[in-house]
Amino acid sequence: MTKTNDTRVEAILLRTKWVEGKAIQDNIKYLSSIRLGRIQWPLPRKEFWLKVWRALDALALPPDERMRIEEKLKTLVPQPPKIVRGSEAGIRAKLKGTATKII
């Protein structure tokens, strides 16, 4: 039995080519995944996006293609707030006193 919040959003870069009138998809690169129930939380989104950025860096795509991919992903998984994009130590310092537990 799968709980609703255990469903994952997976980001996989695919290439579609047509062979004899049929679309065939090839996996180019797995980018990242996140549990659907955790998309609302900044730190899981940060982990998702760090993996995406590393994977895209490894592909060395042209800037316009990379931006197109990132814009499409943002519609599914928003980027984390800027406060969460820094180092873990920086995050803890900025959030000190505002949260009792950082996941």
FIPA-563886 format. One record per residue: residue number from 1; residue in one letter; x, y, z of N, C-alpha, C in turn. Coordinates in Angstrom, 1 decimal, m for minus. Layout:
<sites>
i,aa,n.xx,n.yy,n.zz,ca.xx,ca.yy,ca.zz,c.xx,c.yy,c.zz
NUM,a,X,Y,Z,X,Y,Z,X,Y,Z .
...
</sites>
This chain:
<sites>
i,aa,n.xx,n.yy,n.zz,ca.xx,ca.yy,ca.zz,c.xx,c.yy,c.zz
1,m,0.8,m1.2,0.0,0.0,0.0,0.0,0.9,1.2,0.0 .
2,t,0.6,2.2,m0.9,1.4,3.4,m1.0,0.6,4.6,m0.4 .
3,k,1.2,5.3,0.5,0.6,6.5,1.0,0.7,7.6,0.0 .
4,t,m0.2,8.5,0.0,m0.2,9.6,m1.0,1.1,10.4,m0.9 .
5,n,1.5,10.7,0.4,2.7,11.5,0.5,4.0,10.7,0.3 .
6,d,3.9,9.4,0.0,5.1,8.6,m0.4,5.3,8.6,m1.9 .
7,t,4.4,9.2,m2.7,4.6,9.3,m4.1,5.7,10.2,m4.4 .
8,r,6.5,9.8,m5.4,7.7,10.6,m5.7,7.5,11.4,m7.1 .
9,v,8.1,12.5,m7.1,8.2,13.3,m8.4,9.7,13.0,m8.8 .
10,e,9.8,12.4,m10.0,11.2,12.1,m10.5,11.4,13.0,m11.7 .
11,a,12.6,13.6,m11.7,13.1,14.4,m12.9,14.1,13.6,m13.6 .
12,i,13.7,13.2,m14.9,14.6,12.4,m15.7,14.6,13.1,m17.1 .
13,l,15.8,13.4,m17.6,16.0,14.0,m18.9,15.9,12.9,m19.9 .
14,l,14.9,13.0,m20.8,14.7,12.1,m21.9,15.0,12.6,m23.3 .
15,r,15.3,11.8,m24.2,15.4,12.1,m25.6,14.4,11.3,m26.3 .
16,t,13.6,12.0,m27.1,12.6,11.2,m27.9,13.0,11.2,m29.4 .
17,k,13.0,10.0,m30.0,13.3,9.9,m31.4,12.2,9.1,m32.0 .
18,w,12.0,9.3,m33.3,11.0,8.6,m34.0,11.6,7.5,m34.9 .
19,v,11.1,6.3,m34.7,11.6,5.2,m35.5,10.4,4.5,m36.1 .
20,e,10.3,4.5,m37.4,9.2,3.8,m38.1,7.8,4.3,m37.6 .
21,g,7.7,5.6,m37.4,6.4,6.2,m36.9,6.1,6.1,m35.5 .
22,k,7.0,5.5,m34.7,6.8,5.3,m33.2,7.8,6.1,m32.4 .
23,a,7.3,6.8,m31.4,8.2,7.5,m30.5,8.9,6.6,m29.6 .
24,i,10.3,6.7,m29.5,11.1,5.9,m28.6,11.9,6.9,m27.7 .
25,q,11.8,6.7,m26.4,12.4,7.6,m25.5,13.7,6.9,m24.9 .
26,d,14.8,7.6,m24.9,16.0,7.2,m24.2,16.3,8.0,m23.0 .
27,n,16.6,7.4,m21.9,17.1,8.2,m20.7,18.4,8.8,m21.0 .
28,i,18.5,10.1,m20.8,19.8,10.7,m21.0,20.5,10.8,m19.6 .
29,k,19.7,11.3,m18.6,20.2,11.5,m17.3,19.1,11.6,m16.2 .
30,y,19.3,10.9,m15.1,18.4,11.0,m14.0,18.9,12.3,m13.3 .
31,l,17.9,13.2,m13.0,18.3,14.5,m12.4,18.1,14.5,m10.9 .
32,s,16.9,14.0,m10.4,16.6,14.0,m9.0,15.2,13.5,m8.7 .
33,s,14.9,13.4,m7.5,13.5,13.1,m7.1,13.2,13.6,m5.7 .
34,i,11.9,13.8,m5.5,11.4,14.3,m4.2,10.1,13.7,m3.9 .
35,r,9.8,13.4,m2.6,8.5,12.9,m2.2,7.5,14.0,m2.4 .
36,l,6.3,13.7,m2.9,5.3,14.7,m3.1,4.9,15.4,m1.9 .
37,g,4.8,14.7,m0.8,4.5,15.3,0.5,5.5,16.2,1.1 .
38,r,6.7,16.2,0.5,7.8,17.1,1.0,8.1,18.3,0.1 .
39,i,7.4,18.4,m1.0,7.6,19.6,m1.8,7.4,20.9,m1.1 .
40,q,6.5,20.9,m0.2,6.2,22.2,0.6,7.3,22.6,1.5 .
41,w,8.3,21.7,1.8,9.3,22.1,2.7,10.6,22.5,2.0 .
42,p,11.2,23.6,2.5,12.4,24.2,1.8,13.6,23.3,1.7 .
43,l,13.9,22.6,2.8,15.2,21.8,2.8,15.1,20.6,1.8 .
44,p,14.0,19.8,1.7,13.9,18.8,0.7,14.0,19.3,m0.7 .
45,r,13.4,20.5,m0.9,13.5,21.2,m2.2,14.9,21.5,m2.5 .
46,k,15.6,22.0,m1.5,17.0,22.3,m1.7,17.8,21.1,m2.1 .
47,e,17.6,20.0,m1.5,18.3,18.7,m1.8,17.9,18.3,m3.3 .
48,f,16.7,18.5,m3.6,16.2,18.1,m5.0,17.0,19.0,m6.0 .
49,w,17.0,20.3,m5.8,17.6,21.2,m6.7,19.1,21.1,m6.7 .
50,l,19.8,20.8,m5.6,21.2,20.6,m5.7,21.6,19.4,m6.6 .
51,k,20.8,18.3,m6.5,21.0,17.2,m7.3,20.8,17.5,m8.8 .
52,v,19.7,18.3,m9.1,19.4,18.7,m10.4,20.6,19.6,m11.0 .
53,w,21.0,20.5,m10.2,22.1,21.4,m10.7,23.4,20.6,m11.0 .
54,r,23.7,19.7,m10.1,24.9,18.9,m10.3,24.8,18.0,m11.6 .
55,a,23.6,17.4,m11.8,23.4,16.6,m12.9,23.5,17.4,m14.2 .
56,l,22.9,18.6,m14.2,22.9,19.5,m15.4,24.3,20.0,m15.6 .
57,d,25.1,20.3,m14.5,26.5,20.7,m14.7,27.3,19.6,m15.4 .
58,a,27.0,18.4,m15.1,27.8,17.3,m15.7,27.5,17.1,m17.2 .
59,l,26.3,17.5,m17.6,25.9,17.4,m19.0,26.5,18.6,m19.8 .
60,a,26.8,19.7,m19.2,27.4,20.8,m19.9,26.5,21.3,m21.1 .
61,l,25.2,21.5,m20.8,24.3,21.9,m21.8,24.5,23.3,m22.2 .
62,p,24.0,23.7,m23.4,24.0,25.2,m23.7,23.1,25.9,m22.7 .
63,p,23.4,27.1,m22.4,22.7,27.9,m21.4,21.2,28.0,m21.6 .
64,d,20.8,28.2,m22.9,19.4,28.3,m23.2,18.6,27.0,m23.0 .
65,e,19.3,25.9,m23.3,18.6,24.6,m23.1,18.5,24.3,m21.6 .
66,r,19.6,24.6,m20.8,19.6,24.4,m19.4,18.5,25.2,m18.7 .
67,m,18.3,26.5,m19.1,17.3,27.3,m18.6,15.9,26.8,m18.9 .
68,r,15.7,26.3,m20.1,14.4,25.7,m20.5,14.1,24.5,m19.6 .
69,i,15.1,23.7,m19.3,14.8,22.5,m18.4,14.5,23.0,m17.0 .
70,e,15.3,23.9,m16.5,15.1,24.4,m15.1,13.7,25.1,m15.0 .
71,e,13.3,25.8,m16.0,12.0,26.5,m15.9,10.9,25.5,m15.9 .
72,k,11.0,24.4,m16.7,10.0,23.4,m16.7,9.9,22.7,m15.3 .
73,l,11.1,22.4,m14.7,11.1,21.8,m13.4,10.5,22.7,m12.3 .
74,k,10.7,24.0,m12.4,10.2,24.9,m11.4,8.7,24.8,m11.4 .
75,t,8.0,24.4,m12.5,6.5,24.3,m12.4,6.1,23.1,m11.6 .
76,l,7.0,22.2,m11.4,6.7,21.0,m10.6,7.2,21.1,m9.2 .
77,v,8.4,21.6,m9.1,9.1,21.7,m7.8,9.7,23.1,m7.7 .
78,p,9.1,24.0,m7.0,9.6,25.3,m6.8,11.0,25.3,m6.2 .
79,q,11.8,26.2,m6.7,13.2,26.3,m6.0,13.0,26.8,m4.6 .
80,p,13.9,26.4,m3.7,13.8,26.8,m2.3,14.0,28.3,m2.2 .
81,p,13.5,28.9,m1.1,13.8,30.3,m0.8,15.3,30.5,m0.8 .
82,k,15.8,31.7,m1.1,17.2,32.0,m1.1,17.9,31.7,0.3 .
83,i,17.2,31.9,1.4,17.8,31.6,2.7,18.2,30.1,2.8 .
84,v,17.5,29.3,2.1,17.8,27.8,2.2,18.9,27.4,1.2 .
85,r,19.2,28.2,0.3,20.2,27.8,m0.8,21.6,27.8,m0.3 .
86,g,21.9,28.4,0.9,23.3,28.5,1.4,23.7,27.2,2.1 .
87,s,24.8,27.3,2.8,25.4,26.1,3.4,24.5,25.7,4.6 .
88,e,24.6,24.5,5.1,23.7,24.1,6.2,24.1,24.9,7.5 .
89,a,25.3,25.2,7.7,25.7,26.0,8.8,25.1,27.4,8.7 .
90,g,25.1,28.0,7.5,24.5,29.3,7.3,23.0,29.2,7.6 .
91,i,22.3,28.2,7.1,20.9,28.0,7.3,20.6,27.9,8.8 .
92,r,21.3,27.1,9.5,21.1,27.0,11.0,21.3,28.3,11.7 .
93,a,22.3,29.1,11.3,22.5,30.4,11.9,21.4,31.3,11.7 .
94,k,20.9,31.3,10.4,19.8,32.3,10.1,18.5,31.9,10.7 .
95,l,18.3,30.6,10.9,17.0,30.1,11.5,17.0,30.0,13.0 .
96,k,18.2,30.2,13.6,18.3,30.0,15.0,17.3,30.8,15.8 .
97,g,16.6,30.1,16.6,15.5,30.8,17.4,14.2,30.8,16.7 .
98,t,14.1,30.5,15.4,12.8,30.5,14.7,12.3,29.1,14.5 .
99,a,13.1,28.1,14.7,12.6,26.7,14.6,13.3,25.8,15.7 .
100,t,12.5,24.9,16.1,13.1,24.0,17.2,13.8,22.8,16.6 .
101,k,13.4,22.5,15.3,14.1,21.3,14.7,14.2,21.6,13.2 .
102,i,15.4,21.3,12.7,15.6,21.4,11.2,15.8,20.0,10.7 .
103,i,14.9,19.7,9.7,15.0,18.3,9.2,16.0,18.2,8.1 .
</sites>
